[in-house]
Amino acid sequence: MKISSQVERIDGTMANSYLVKTNGINIIIDAGTPGSGKKIVEFLESAKIKPDVVLITHYHVDHTGGLYSLYEKYHMEIYVPAVELTIISGSEPVPSRPFMPKLASTITHARKVKELKPLSEMKVSGIEIVKTPGHTRDSTSYFFKEENILFSGDAAVNISGNPGYNRMFSVNVINAEKSLNYIKSINALILPGHGDKMDFRSSV
């Protein structure tokens, strides 16, 4: 779904994945579930687009599971929140959540990509890293300055037309609430990890 001339939401993924075109660089934000990876590849092939960079908001499998399919096809650069790099690569176990054993099993068995880089090494002009912890310890949003768009991951999701976050899946609800309030306060179009866009831009 076209958001603007430079931003598109890739349809058919469980969690939202986005394509951003800026300064001659094609960026994918979040890679969806393991099954979504193939759908993203199909979308890119149909559009004749080769991704240069993937940016990940947090380690959950519905945002990282498609990395293997994407990397196998394109060998692009992948940048992830530094604190969560070892979890996403599979070098460190997923933090224990006893009430979600089935999800933990899915995350553990998703095929991993080892060729990851911390966000501190990311040099993509026009994309600003915004720390929005709480959903996970190092949850990160990305601000696309040129179009005043914030990609919030699961720090802010669209719940029946209102911004919110999932308390059950958040590791620190106090930080999650702070991050959500910050996101709601900024003058930007919010593109969330789940649900439709939310427009907080001033009409003035």
Secondary structure, 3 states (H helix, E strand, C coil): CECCCCEEEECCCCCCEEEEEECCEEEEECCCCHHHHHHHHHHHHHHCCCCCEEECCCCCHHHHCCHHHHHHHHCCEEEECHHHHHHHHCCCCCCCCCCCHHHHHHHHHCCCCCCCEEHHHCCCCCEEEEECCCCCCCCEEEEEHHHCEEEEECCCEEECCEEECCCCCCCCHHHHHHHHHHHHHCCCEEEECCCCCEECCCCC
